[in-house]
Amino acid sequence: MKRWKGADKIDKEEYFGYLLETYERLVYSICFKMAGNQFDAEDLTQETFLSVYKNLASFQRIMKGYHSL
């Protein structure tokens, strides 16, 4: 797993871009296994990342603690 070097100084858009680039394929493959088709998997992936973006402040606090381990 890649570690984001900017975990101490977090810019919302930059960090979201990092998360999207790093985890999009993994999230999509999990969604595809759950949904069983491409259309629903794409929709679920989009909804997942939309939720992450909307809740990025709390997600960043969790990840800051994770990266400090």
CHARMM-style PDB file with segment names, atoms N, HN, CA, C and O in Angstrom:
ATOM      1  N   MET     1       0.827  -1.165   0.000  1.00  0.00      PROA
ATOM      2  CA  MET     1       0.000   0.000   0.000  1.00  0.00      PROA
ATOM      3  C   MET     1       0.881   1.241   0.000  1.00  0.00      PROA
ATOM      4  O   MET     1       1.815   1.347   0.794  1.00  0.00      PROA
ATOM      5  N   LYS     2       0.580   2.177  -0.893  1.00  0.00      PROA
ATOM      6  HN  LYS     2      -0.179   2.091  -1.538  1.00  0.00      PROA
ATOM      7  CA  LYS     2       1.333   3.422  -0.941  1.00  0.00      PROA
ATOM      8  C   LYS     2       0.976   4.270   0.274  1.00  0.00      PROA
ATOM      9  O   LYS     2      -0.173   4.288   0.714  1.00  0.00      PROA
ATOM     10  N   ARG     3       1.962   4.965   0.806  1.00  0.00      PROA
ATOM     11  HN  ARG     3       2.895   4.950   0.449  1.00  0.00      PROA
ATOM     12  CA  ARG     3       1.708   5.911   1.885  1.00  0.00      PROA
ATOM     13  C   ARG     3       1.776   7.302   1.301  1.00  0.00      PROA
ATOM     14  O   ARG     3       2.675   7.623   0.524  1.00  0.00      PROA
ATOM     15  N   TRP     4       0.825   8.116   1.679  1.00  0.00      PROA
ATOM     16  HN  TRP     4       0.094   7.855   2.310  1.00  0.00      PROA
ATOM     17  CA  TRP     4       0.783   9.478   1.177  1.00  0.00      PROA
ATOM     18  C   TRP     4       1.716  10.341   1.995  1.00  0.00      PROA
ATOM     19  O   TRP     4       1.590  10.415   3.217  1.00  0.00      PROA
ATOM     20  N   LYS     5       2.649  10.992   1.331  1.00  0.00      PROA
ATOM     21  HN  LYS     5       2.752  10.933   0.338  1.00  0.00      PROA
ATOM     22  CA  LYS     5       3.669  11.768   2.029  1.00  0.00      PROA
ATOM     23  C   LYS     5       3.122  13.061   2.601  1.00  0.00      PROA
ATOM     24  O   LYS     5       3.758  13.651   3.475  1.00  0.00      PROA
ATOM     25  N   GLY     6       1.973  13.523   2.145  1.00  0.00      PROA
ATOM     26  HN  GLY     6       1.457  13.044   1.435  1.00  0.00      PROA
ATOM     27  CA  GLY     6       1.423  14.785   2.617  1.00  0.00      PROA
ATOM     28  C   GLY     6       0.429  14.646   3.745  1.00  0.00      PROA
ATOM     29  O   GLY     6      -0.422  15.519   3.919  1.00  0.00      PROA
ATOM     30  N   ALA     7       0.509  13.573   4.520  1.00  0.00      PROA
ATOM     31  HN  ALA     7       1.201  12.865   4.378  1.00  0.00      PROA
ATOM     32  CA  ALA     7      -0.488  13.314   5.555  1.00  0.00      PROA
ATOM     33  C   ALA     7      -0.508  14.391   6.634  1.00  0.00      PROA
ATOM     34  O   ALA     7      -1.532  14.565   7.295  1.00  0.00      PROA
ATOM     35  N   ASP     8       0.594  15.121   6.833  1.00  0.00      PROA
ATOM     36  HN  ASP     8       1.425  14.979   6.296  1.00  0.00      PROA
ATOM     37  CA  ASP     8       0.614  16.156   7.857  1.00  0.00      PROA
ATOM     38  C   ASP     8      -0.045  17.451   7.391  1.00  0.00      PROA
ATOM     39  O   ASP     8      -0.716  18.123   8.174  1.00  0.00      PROA
ATOM     40  N   LYS     9       0.142  17.799   6.138  1.00  0.00      PROA
ATOM     41  HN  LYS     9       0.688  17.253   5.502  1.00  0.00      PROA
ATOM     42  CA  LYS     9      -0.451  19.014   5.569  1.00  0.00      PROA
ATOM     43  C   LYS     9      -1.441  18.580   4.503  1.00  0.00      PROA
ATOM     44  O   LYS     9      -1.060  18.293   3.368  1.00  0.00      PROA
ATOM     45  N   ILE    10      -2.701  18.534   4.871  1.00  0.00      PROA
ATOM     46  HN  ILE    10      -3.011  18.767   5.793  1.00  0.00      PROA
ATOM     47  CA  ILE    10      -3.688  17.923   3.999  1.00  0.00      PROA
ATOM     48  C   ILE    10      -4.502  18.965   3.239  1.00  0.00      PROA
ATOM     49  O   ILE    10      -5.172  19.807   3.837  1.00  0.00      PROA
ATOM     50  N   ASP    11      -4.434  18.895   1.916  1.00  0.00      PROA
ATOM     51  HN  ASP    11      -3.889  18.211   1.430  1.00  0.00      PROA
ATOM     52  CA  ASP    11      -5.283  19.670   1.029  1.00  0.00      PROA
ATOM     53  C   ASP    11      -6.388  18.721   0.569  1.00  0.00      PROA
ATOM     54  O   ASP    11      -6.106  17.647   0.038  1.00  0.00      PROA
ATOM     55  N   LYS    12      -7.641  19.116   0.771  1.00  0.00      PROA
ATOM     56  HN  LYS    12      -7.871  19.989   1.203  1.00  0.00      PROA
ATOM     57  CA  LYS    12      -8.776  18.225   0.528  1.00  0.00      PROA
ATOM     58  C   LYS    12      -8.784  17.633  -0.881  1.00  0.00      PROA
ATOM     59  O   LYS    12      -8.918  16.419  -1.034  1.00  0.00      PROA
ATOM     60  N   GLU    13      -8.645  18.458  -1.897  1.00  0.00      PROA
ATOM     61  HN  GLU    13      -8.536  19.444  -1.773  1.00  0.00      PROA
ATOM     62  CA  GLU    13      -8.711  17.960  -3.273  1.00  0.00      PROA
ATOM     63  C   GLU    13      -7.520  17.070  -3.607  1.00  0.00      PROA
ATOM     64  O   GLU    13      -7.661  16.044  -4.272  1.00  0.00      PROA
ATOM     65  N   GLU    14      -6.351  17.479  -3.138  1.00  0.00      PROA
ATOM     66  HN  GLU    14      -6.236  18.313  -2.599  1.00  0.00      PROA
ATOM     67  CA  GLU    14      -5.146  16.692  -3.412  1.00  0.00      PROA
ATOM     68  C   GLU    14      -5.229  15.318  -2.734  1.00  0.00      PROA
ATOM     69  O   GLU    14      -4.893  14.294  -3.330  1.00  0.00      PROA
ATOM     70  N   TYR    15      -5.676  15.320  -1.496  1.00  0.00      PROA
ATOM     71  HN  TYR    15      -5.949  16.151  -1.012  1.00  0.00      PROA
ATOM     72  CA  TYR    15      -5.784  14.054  -0.764  1.00  0.00      PROA
ATOM     73  C   TYR    15      -6.847  13.158  -1.378  1.00  0.00      PROA
ATOM     74  O   TYR    15      -6.656  11.947  -1.483  1.00  0.00      PROA
ATOM     75  N   PHE    16      -7.968  13.746  -1.783  1.00  0.00      PROA
ATOM     76  HN  PHE    16      -8.124  14.730  -1.697  1.00  0.00      PROA
ATOM     77  CA  PHE    16      -9.006  12.955  -2.428  1.00  0.00      PROA
ATOM     78  C   PHE    16      -8.486  12.353  -3.732  1.00  0.00      PROA
ATOM     79  O   PHE    16      -8.771  11.195  -4.039  1.00  0.00      PROA
ATOM     80  N   GLY    17      -7.727  13.130  -4.494  1.00  0.00      PROA
ATOM     81  HN  GLY    17      -7.496  14.070  -4.244  1.00  0.00      PROA
ATOM     82  CA  GLY    17      -7.123  12.614  -5.719  1.00  0.00      PROA
ATOM     83  C   GLY    17      -6.204  11.438  -5.450  1.00  0.00      PROA
ATOM     84  O   GLY    17      -6.181  10.462  -6.199  1.00  0.00      PROA
ATOM     85  N   TYR    18      -5.447  11.548  -4.367  1.00  0.00      PROA
ATOM     86  HN  TYR    18      -5.466  12.341  -3.758  1.00  0.00      PROA
ATOM     87  CA  TYR    18      -4.572  10.444  -3.962  1.00  0.00      PROA
ATOM     88  C   TYR    18      -5.391   9.202  -3.639  1.00  0.00      PROA
ATOM     89  O   TYR    18      -5.065   8.103  -4.088  1.00  0.00      PROA
ATOM     90  N   LEU    19      -6.454   9.376  -2.860  1.00  0.00      PROA
ATOM     91  HN  LEU    19      -6.719  10.269  -2.495  1.00  0.00      PROA
ATOM     92  CA  LEU    19      -7.298   8.236  -2.486  1.00  0.00      PROA
ATOM     93  C   LEU    19      -7.938   7.611  -3.712  1.00  0.00      PROA
ATOM     94  O   LEU    19      -7.981   6.388  -3.843  1.00  0.00      PROA
ATOM     95  N   LEU    20      -8.432   8.447  -4.605  1.00  0.00      PROA
ATOM     96  HN  LEU    20      -8.397   9.441  -4.499  1.00  0.00      PROA
ATOM     97  CA  LEU    20      -9.077   7.951  -5.819  1.00  0.00      PROA
ATOM     98  C   LEU    20      -8.085   7.165  -6.671  1.00  0.00      PROA
ATOM     99  O   LEU    20      -8.384   6.062  -7.129  1.00  0.00      PROA
ATOM    100  N   GLU    21      -6.917   7.735  -6.876  1.00  0.00      PROA
ATOM    101  HN  GLU    21      -6.675   8.631  -6.504  1.00  0.00      PROA
ATOM    102  CA  GLU    21      -5.894   7.073  -7.690  1.00  0.00      PROA
ATOM    103  C   GLU    21      -5.440   5.749  -7.058  1.00  0.00      PROA
ATOM    104  O   GLU    21      -5.203   4.764  -7.758  1.00  0.00      PROA
ATOM    105  N   THR    22      -5.326   5.744  -5.749  1.00  0.00      PROA
ATOM    106  HN  THR    22      -5.518   6.544  -5.180  1.00  0.00      PROA
ATOM    107  CA  THR    22      -4.796   4.578  -5.046  1.00  0.00      PROA
ATOM    108  C   THR    22      -5.820   3.456  -4.898  1.00  0.00      PROA
ATOM    109  O   THR    22      -5.471   2.281  -5.013  1.00  0.00      PROA
ATOM    110  N   TYR    23      -7.082   3.810  -4.644  1.00  0.00      PROA
ATOM    111  HN  TYR    23      -7.365   4.765  -4.551  1.00  0.00      PROA
ATOM    112  CA  TYR    23      -8.064   2.792  -4.262  1.00  0.00      PROA
ATOM    113  C   TYR    23      -9.203   2.563  -5.248  1.00  0.00      PROA
ATOM    114  O   TYR    23     -10.037   1.686  -5.023  1.00  0.00      PROA
ATOM    115  N   GLU    24      -9.259   3.328  -6.332  1.00  0.00      PROA
ATOM    116  HN  GLU    24      -8.582   4.041  -6.515  1.00  0.00      PROA
ATOM    117  CA  GLU    24     -10.396   3.201  -7.245  1.00  0.00      PROA
ATOM    118  C   GLU    24     -10.551   1.778  -7.798  1.00  0.00      PROA
ATOM    119  O   GLU    24     -11.657   1.237  -7.801  1.00  0.00      PROA
ATOM    120  N   ARG    25      -9.484   1.186  -8.253  1.00  0.00      PROA
ATOM    121  HN  ARG    25      -8.586   1.626  -8.251  1.00  0.00      PROA
ATOM    122  CA  ARG    25      -9.580  -0.170  -8.835  1.00  0.00      PROA
ATOM    123  C   ARG    25     -10.001  -1.193  -7.795  1.00  0.00      PROA
ATOM    124  O   ARG    25     -10.804  -2.082  -8.078  1.00  0.00      PROA
ATOM    125  N   LEU    26      -9.457  -1.067  -6.584  1.00  0.00      PROA
ATOM    126  HN  LEU    26      -8.804  -0.345  -6.354  1.00  0.00      PROA
ATOM    127  CA  LEU    26      -9.817  -1.998  -5.508  1.00  0.00      PROA
ATOM    128  C   LEU    26     -11.296  -1.853  -5.147  1.00  0.00      PROA
ATOM    129  O   LEU    26     -12.015  -2.846  -5.037  1.00  0.00      PROA
ATOM    130  N   VAL    27     -11.740  -0.613  -4.963  1.00  0.00      PROA
ATOM    131  HN  VAL    27     -11.155   0.193  -5.052  1.00  0.00      PROA
ATOM    132  CA  VAL    27     -13.145  -0.373  -4.621  1.00  0.00      PROA
ATOM    133  C   VAL    27     -14.049  -0.876  -5.739  1.00  0.00      PROA
ATOM    134  O   VAL    27     -15.070  -1.511  -5.475  1.00  0.00      PROA
ATOM    135  N   TYR    28     -13.681  -0.595  -6.983  1.00  0.00      PROA
ATOM    136  HN  TYR    28     -12.851  -0.080  -7.198  1.00  0.00      PROA
ATOM    137  CA  TYR    28     -14.487  -1.067  -8.114  1.00  0.00      PROA
ATOM    138  C   TYR    28     -14.581  -2.591  -8.131  1.00  0.00      PROA
ATOM    139  O   TYR    28     -15.663  -3.141  -8.342  1.00  0.00      PROA
ATOM    140  N   SER    29     -13.469  -3.272  -7.913  1.00  0.00      PROA
ATOM    141  HN  SER    29     -12.591  -2.826  -7.742  1.00  0.00      PROA
ATOM    142  CA  SER    29     -13.512  -4.739  -7.974  1.00  0.00      PROA
ATOM    143  C   SER    29     -14.367  -5.320  -6.854  1.00  0.00      PROA
ATOM    144  O   SER    29     -15.054  -6.321  -7.057  1.00  0.00      PROA
ATOM    145  N   ILE    30     -14.331  -4.708  -5.682  1.00  0.00      PROA
ATOM    146  HN  ILE    30     -13.772  -3.895  -5.517  1.00  0.00      PROA
ATOM    147  CA  ILE    30     -15.191  -5.161  -4.585  1.00  0.00      PROA
ATOM    148  C   ILE    30     -16.656  -4.901  -4.937  1.00  0.00      PROA
ATOM    149  O   ILE    30     -17.511  -5.760  -4.721  1.00  0.00      PROA
ATOM    150  N   CYS    31     -16.939  -3.730  -5.473  1.00  0.00      PROA
ATOM    151  HN  CYS    31     -16.244  -3.032  -5.649  1.00  0.00      PROA
ATOM    152  CA  CYS    31     -18.306  -3.394  -5.869  1.00  0.00      PROA
ATOM    153  C   CYS    31     -18.803  -4.312  -6.980  1.00  0.00      PROA
ATOM    154  O   CYS    31     -19.972  -4.699  -6.996  1.00  0.00      PROA
ATOM    155  N   PHE    32     -17.913  -4.660  -7.908  1.00  0.00      PROA
ATOM    156  HN  PHE    32     -16.964  -4.346  -7.895  1.00  0.00      PROA
ATOM    157  CA  PHE    32     -18.305  -5.556  -8.998  1.00  0.00      PROA
ATOM    158  C   PHE    32     -18.668  -6.939  -8.453  1.00  0.00      PROA
ATOM    159  O   PHE    32     -19.637  -7.555  -8.898  1.00  0.00      PROA
ATOM    160  N   LYS    33     -17.891  -7.413  -7.498  1.00  0.00      PROA
ATOM    161  HN  LYS    33     -17.105  -6.913  -7.136  1.00  0.00      PROA
ATOM    162  CA  LYS    33     -18.201  -8.720  -6.886  1.00  0.00      PROA
ATOM    163  C   LYS    33     -19.531  -8.677  -6.154  1.00  0.00      PROA
ATOM    164  O   LYS    33     -20.282  -9.653  -6.158  1.00  0.00      PROA
ATOM    165  N   MET    34     -19.821  -7.542  -5.525  1.00  0.00      PROA
ATOM    166  HN  MET    34     -19.212  -6.750  -5.521  1.00  0.00      PROA
ATOM    167  CA  MET    34     -21.088  -7.402  -4.804  1.00  0.00      PROA
ATOM    168  C   MET    34     -22.270  -7.269  -5.760  1.00  0.00      PROA
ATOM    169  O   MET    34     -23.311  -7.894  -5.558  1.00  0.00      PROA
ATOM    170  N   ALA    35     -22.108  -6.449  -6.805  1.00  0.00      PROA
ATOM    171  HN  ALA    35     -21.263  -5.940  -6.970  1.00  0.00      PROA
ATOM    172  CA  ALA    35     -23.223  -6.121  -7.694  1.00  0.00      PROA
ATOM    173  C   ALA    35     -23.406  -7.136  -8.815  1.00  0.00      PROA
ATOM    174  O   ALA    35     -24.527  -7.421  -9.234  1.00  0.00      PROA
ATOM    175  N   GLY    36     -22.290  -7.677  -9.293  1.00  0.00      PROA
ATOM    176  HN  GLY    36     -21.379  -7.446  -8.952  1.00  0.00      PROA
ATOM    177  CA  GLY    36     -22.371  -8.663 -10.357  1.00  0.00      PROA
ATOM    178  C   GLY    36     -22.459  -8.095 -11.769  1.00  0.00      PROA
ATOM    179  O   GLY    36     -22.552  -8.857 -12.731  1.00  0.00      PROA
ATOM    180  N   ASN    37     -22.430  -6.760 -11.911  1.00  0.00      PROA
ATOM    181  HN  ASN    37     -22.354  -6.141 -11.129  1.00  0.00      PROA
ATOM    182  CA  ASN    37     -22.439  -6.186 -13.252  1.00  0.00      PROA
ATOM    183  C   ASN    37     -21.714  -4.838 -13.243  1.00  0.00      PROA
ATOM    184  O   ASN    37     -21.577  -4.185 -12.208  1.00  0.00      PROA
ATOM    185  N   GLN    38     -21.262  -4.455 -14.416  1.00  0.00      PROA
ATOM    186  HN  GLN    38     -21.373  -4.985 -15.257  1.00  0.00      PROA
ATOM    187  CA  GLN    38     -20.428  -3.262 -14.560  1.00  0.00      PROA
ATOM    188  C   GLN    38     -21.179  -1.974 -14.197  1.00  0.00      PROA
ATOM    189  O   GLN    38     -20.644  -1.121 -13.490  1.00  0.00      PROA
ATOM    190  N   PHE    39     -22.405  -1.839 -14.678  1.00  0.00      PROA
ATOM    191  HN  PHE    39     -22.840  -2.532 -15.252  1.00  0.00      PROA
ATOM    192  CA  PHE    39     -23.166  -0.612 -14.448  1.00  0.00      PROA
ATOM    193  C   PHE    39     -23.345  -0.334 -12.953  1.00  0.00      PROA
ATOM    194  O   PHE    39     -23.069   0.770 -12.483  1.00  0.00      PROA
ATOM    195  N   ASP    40     -23.804  -1.333 -12.220  1.00  0.00      PROA
ATOM    196  HN  ASP    40     -24.028  -2.230 -12.601  1.00  0.00      PROA
ATOM    197  CA  ASP    40     -24.022  -1.148 -10.783  1.00  0.00      PROA
ATOM    198  C   ASP    40     -22.713  -0.982 -10.030  1.00  0.00      PROA
ATOM    199  O   ASP    40     -22.648  -0.231  -9.057  1.00  0.00      PROA
ATOM    200  N   ALA    41     -21.670  -1.675 -10.470  1.00  0.00      PROA
ATOM    201  HN  ALA    41     -21.723  -2.285 -11.261  1.00  0.00      PROA
ATOM    202  CA  ALA    41     -20.359  -1.547  -9.821  1.00  0.00      PROA
ATOM    203  C   ALA    41     -19.819  -0.132  -9.992  1.00  0.00      PROA
ATOM    204  O   ALA    41     -19.265   0.434  -9.050  1.00  0.00      PROA
ATOM    205  N   GLU    42     -19.974   0.443 -11.174  1.00  0.00      PROA
ATOM    206  HN  GLU    42     -20.424  -0.017 -11.939  1.00  0.00      PROA
ATOM    207  CA  GLU    42     -19.532   1.823 -11.401  1.00  0.00      PROA
ATOM    208  C   GLU    42     -20.328   2.794 -10.529  1.00  0.00      PROA
ATOM    209  O   GLU    42     -19.765   3.728  -9.958  1.00  0.00      PROA
ATOM    210  N   ASP    43     -21.631   2.569 -10.431  1.00  0.00      PROA
ATOM    211  HN  ASP    43     -22.088   1.810 -10.895  1.00  0.00      PROA
ATOM    212  CA  ASP    43     -22.483   3.421  -9.609  1.00  0.00      PROA
ATOM    213  C   ASP    43     -22.091   3.318  -8.126  1.00  0.00      PROA
ATOM    214  O   ASP    43     -21.977   4.335  -7.443  1.00  0.00      PROA
ATOM    215  N   LEU    44     -21.888   2.109  -7.642  1.00  0.00      PROA
ATOM    216  HN  LEU    44     -21.980   1.283  -8.197  1.00  0.00      PROA
ATOM    217  CA  LEU    44     -21.479   1.910  -6.247  1.00  0.00      PROA
ATOM    218  C   LEU    44     -20.110   2.525  -5.965  1.00  0.00      PROA
ATOM    219  O   LEU    44     -19.892   3.104  -4.900  1.00  0.00      PROA
ATOM    220  N   THR    45     -19.202   2.400  -6.909  1.00  0.00      PROA
ATOM    221  HN  THR    45     -19.379   1.930  -7.774  1.00  0.00      PROA
ATOM    222  CA  THR    45     -17.873   2.991  -6.751  1.00  0.00      PROA
ATOM    223  C   THR    45     -17.988   4.509  -6.656  1.00  0.00      PROA
ATOM    224  O   THR    45     -17.354   5.134  -5.806  1.00  0.00      PROA
ATOM    225  N   GLN    46     -18.793   5.092  -7.525  1.00  0.00      PROA
ATOM    226  HN  GLN    46     -19.308   4.584  -8.215  1.00  0.00      PROA
ATOM    227  CA  GLN    46     -18.998   6.538  -7.503  1.00  0.00      PROA
ATOM    228  C   GLN    46     -19.626   6.968  -6.175  1.00  0.00      PROA
ATOM    229  O   GLN    46     -19.196   7.956  -5.579  1.00  0.00      PROA
ATOM    230  N   GLU    47     -20.618   6.249  -5.719  1.00  0.00      PROA
ATOM    231  HN  GLU    47     -20.967   5.447  -6.203  1.00  0.00      PROA
ATOM    232  CA  GLU    47     -21.273   6.578  -4.449  1.00  0.00      PROA
ATOM    233  C   GLU    47     -20.309   6.442  -3.270  1.00  0.00      PROA
ATOM    234  O   GLU    47     -20.359   7.232  -2.327  1.00  0.00      PROA
ATOM    235  N   THR    48     -19.441   5.448  -3.326  1.00  0.00      PROA
ATOM    236  HN  THR    48     -19.400   4.806  -4.091  1.00  0.00      PROA
ATOM    237  CA  THR    48     -18.455   5.248  -2.268  1.00  0.00      PROA
ATOM    238  C   THR    48     -17.511   6.437  -2.183  1.00  0.00      PROA
ATOM    239  O   THR    48     -17.276   6.969  -1.099  1.00  0.00      PROA
ATOM    240  N   PHE    49     -16.971   6.853  -3.317  1.00  0.00      PROA
ATOM    241  HN  PHE    49     -17.161   6.420  -4.198  1.00  0.00      PROA
ATOM    242  CA  PHE    49     -16.024   7.963  -3.308  1.00  0.00      PROA
ATOM    243  C   PHE    49     -16.717   9.302  -3.033  1.00  0.00      PROA
ATOM    244  O   PHE    49     -16.104  10.211  -2.473  1.00  0.00      PROA
ATOM    245  N   LEU    50     -17.970   9.427  -3.416  1.00  0.00      PROA
ATOM    246  HN  LEU    50     -18.468   8.689  -3.871  1.00  0.00      PROA
ATOM    247  CA  LEU    50     -18.727  10.629  -3.073  1.00  0.00      PROA
ATOM    248  C   LEU    50     -18.889  10.721  -1.553  1.00  0.00      PROA
ATOM    249  O   LEU    50     -18.751  11.795  -0.968  1.00  0.00      PROA
ATOM    250  N   SER    51     -19.179   9.596  -0.935  1.00  0.00      PROA
ATOM    251  HN  SER    51     -19.290   8.723  -1.410  1.00  0.00      PROA
ATOM    252  CA  SER    51     -19.301   9.559   0.518  1.00  0.00      PROA
ATOM    253  C   SER    51     -17.974   9.884   1.202  1.00  0.00      PROA
ATOM    254  O   SER    51     -17.943  10.614   2.193  1.00  0.00      PROA
ATOM    255  N   VAL    52     -16.895   9.346   0.675  1.00  0.00      PROA
ATOM    256  HN  VAL    52     -16.920   8.753  -0.130  1.00  0.00      PROA
ATOM    257  CA  VAL    52     -15.566   9.650   1.226  1.00  0.00      PROA
ATOM    258  C   VAL    52     -15.294  11.145   1.104  1.00  0.00      PROA
ATOM    259  O   VAL    52     -14.807  11.764   2.050  1.00  0.00      PROA
ATOM    260  N   TYR    53     -15.602  11.727  -0.048  1.00  0.00      PROA
ATOM    261  HN  TYR    53     -15.998  11.224  -0.816  1.00  0.00      PROA
ATOM    262  CA  TYR    53     -15.342  13.150  -0.261  1.00  0.00      PROA
ATOM    263  C   TYR    53     -16.151  14.007   0.708  1.00  0.00      PROA
ATOM    264  O   TYR    53     -15.629  14.956   1.294  1.00  0.00      PROA
ATOM    265  N   LYS    54     -17.419  13.671   0.870  1.00  0.00      PROA
ATOM    266  HN  LYS    54     -17.843  12.901   0.394  1.00  0.00      PROA
ATOM    267  CA  LYS    54     -18.283  14.432   1.767  1.00  0.00      PROA
ATOM    268  C   LYS    54     -17.824  14.340   3.222  1.00  0.00      PROA
ATOM    269  O   LYS    54     -18.026  15.271   4.001  1.00  0.00      PROA
ATOM    270  N   ASN    55     -17.213  13.229   3.581  1.00  0.00      PROA
ATOM    271  HN  ASN    55     -17.049  12.472   2.948  1.00  0.00      PROA
ATOM    272  CA  ASN    55     -16.791  12.999   4.961  1.00  0.00      PROA
ATOM    273  C   ASN    55     -15.277  13.012   5.098  1.00  0.00      PROA
ATOM    274  O   ASN    55     -14.726  12.380   5.999  1.00  0.00      PROA
ATOM    275  N   LEU    56     -14.612  13.723   4.217  1.00  0.00      PROA
ATOM    276  HN  LEU    56     -15.060  14.237   3.485  1.00  0.00      PROA
ATOM    277  CA  LEU    56     -13.156  13.695   4.159  1.00  0.00      PROA
ATOM    278  C   LEU    56     -12.493  14.197   5.433  1.00  0.00      PROA
ATOM    279  O   LEU    56     -11.429  13.700   5.802  1.00  0.00      PROA
ATOM    280  N   ALA    57     -13.089  15.162   6.113  1.00  0.00      PROA
ATOM    281  HN  ALA    57     -13.954  15.565   5.813  1.00  0.00      PROA
ATOM    282  CA  ALA    57     -12.475  15.687   7.342  1.00  0.00      PROA
ATOM    283  C   ALA    57     -12.318  14.589   8.376  1.00  0.00      PROA
ATOM    284  O   ALA    57     -11.250  14.458   8.974  1.00  0.00      PROA
ATOM    285  N   SER    58     -13.370  13.788   8.605  1.00  0.00      PROA
ATOM    286  HN  SER    58     -14.237  13.894   8.119  1.00  0.00      PROA
ATOM    287  CA  SER    58     -13.238  12.703   9.579  1.00  0.00      PROA
ATOM    288  C   SER    58     -12.327  11.604   9.055  1.00  0.00      PROA
ATOM    289  O   SER    58     -11.575  10.998   9.818  1.00  0.00      PROA
ATOM    290  N   PHE    59     -12.393  11.347   7.761  1.00  0.00      PROA
ATOM    291  HN  PHE    59     -13.004  11.839   7.141  1.00  0.00      PROA
ATOM    292  CA  PHE    59     -11.529  10.334   7.168  1.00  0.00      PROA
ATOM    293  C   PHE    59     -10.064  10.733   7.318  1.00  0.00      PROA
ATOM    294  O   PHE    59      -9.216   9.883   7.590  1.00  0.00      PROA
ATOM    295  N   GLN    60      -9.761  12.025   7.143  1.00  0.00      PROA
ATOM    296  HN  GLN    60     -10.450  12.715   6.922  1.00  0.00      PROA
ATOM    297  CA  GLN    60      -8.385  12.508   7.276  1.00  0.00      PROA
ATOM    298  C   GLN    60      -7.868  12.310   8.692  1.00  0.00      PROA
ATOM    299  O   GLN    60      -6.712  11.931   8.879  1.00  0.00      PROA
ATOM    300  N   ARG    61      -8.707  12.559   9.694  1.00  0.00      PROA
ATOM    301  HN  ARG    61      -9.646  12.866   9.543  1.00  0.00      PROA
ATOM    302  CA  ARG    61      -8.281  12.361  11.087  1.00  0.00      PROA
ATOM    303  C   ARG    61      -7.933  10.896  11.334  1.00  0.00      PROA
ATOM    304  O   ARG    61      -6.947  10.591  12.004  1.00  0.00      PROA
ATOM    305  N   ILE    62      -8.736  10.004  10.798  1.00  0.00      PROA
ATOM    306  HN  ILE    62      -9.537  10.252  10.253  1.00  0.00      PROA
ATOM    307  CA  ILE    62      -8.468   8.570  10.956  1.00  0.00      PROA
ATOM    308  C   ILE    62      -7.157   8.206  10.271  1.00  0.00      PROA
ATOM    309  O   ILE    62      -6.326   7.500  10.842  1.00  0.00      PROA
ATOM    310  N   MET    63      -6.975   8.693   9.042  1.00  0.00      PROA
ATOM    311  HN  MET    63      -7.650   9.267   8.578  1.00  0.00      PROA
ATOM    312  CA  MET    63      -5.785   8.343   8.279  1.00  0.00      PROA
ATOM    313  C   MET    63      -4.525   8.980   8.877  1.00  0.00      PROA
ATOM    314  O   MET    63      -3.447   8.390   8.799  1.00  0.00      PROA
ATOM    315  N   LYS    64      -4.641  10.156   9.463  1.00  0.00      PROA
ATOM    316  HN  LYS    64      -5.516  10.636   9.526  1.00  0.00      PROA
ATOM    317  CA  LYS    64      -3.474  10.769  10.110  1.00  0.00      PROA
ATOM    318  C   LYS    64      -2.982   9.862  11.229  1.00  0.00      PROA
ATOM    319  O   LYS    64      -1.778   9.648  11.373  1.00  0.00      PROA
ATOM    320  N   GLY    65      -3.900   9.334  12.014  1.00  0.00      PROA
ATOM    321  HN  GLY    65      -4.877   9.509  11.897  1.00  0.00      PROA
ATOM    322  CA  GLY    65      -3.530   8.400  13.074  1.00  0.00      PROA
ATOM    323  C   GLY    65      -2.925   7.125  12.525  1.00  0.00      PROA
ATOM    324  O   GLY    65      -1.974   6.588  13.094  1.00  0.00      PROA
ATOM    325  N   TYR    66      -3.467   6.641  11.426  1.00  0.00      PROA
ATOM    326  HN  TYR    66      -4.239   7.077  10.963  1.00  0.00      PROA
ATOM    327  CA  TYR    66      -2.954   5.421  10.788  1.00  0.00      PROA
ATOM    328  C   TYR    66      -1.538   5.635  10.278  1.00  0.00      PROA
ATOM    329  O   TYR    66      -0.671   4.782  10.471  1.00  0.00      PROA
ATOM    330  N   HSD    67      -1.296   6.770   9.627  1.00  0.00      PROA
ATOM    331  HN  HSD    67      -2.000   7.463   9.470  1.00  0.00      PROA
ATOM    332  CA  HSD    67       0.025   7.030   9.057  1.00  0.00      PROA
ATOM    333  C   HSD    67       1.079   7.289  10.116  1.00  0.00      PROA
ATOM    334  O   HSD    67       2.273   7.169   9.841  1.00  0.00      PROA
ATOM    335  N   SER    68       0.657   7.642  11.325  1.00  0.00      PROA
ATOM    336  HN  SER    68      -0.313   7.739  11.549  1.00  0.00      PROA
ATOM    337  CA  SER    68       1.646   7.899  12.365  1.00  0.00      PROA
ATOM    338  C   SER    68       2.097   6.628  13.064  1.00  0.00      PROA
ATOM    339  O   SER    68       3.020   6.658  13.878  1.00  0.00      PROA
ATOM    340  N   LEU    69       1.442   5.493  12.746  1.00  0.00      PROA
ATOM    341  HN  LEU    69       0.692   5.468  12.084  1.00  0.00      PROA
ATOM    342  CA  LEU    69       1.836   4.215  13.372  1.00  0.00      PROA
ATOM    343  C   LEU    69       3.179   3.739  12.864  1.00  0.00      PROA
ATOM    344  OT1 LEU    69       3.660   2.686  13.283  1.00  0.00      PROA
TER     345      LEU     69
END
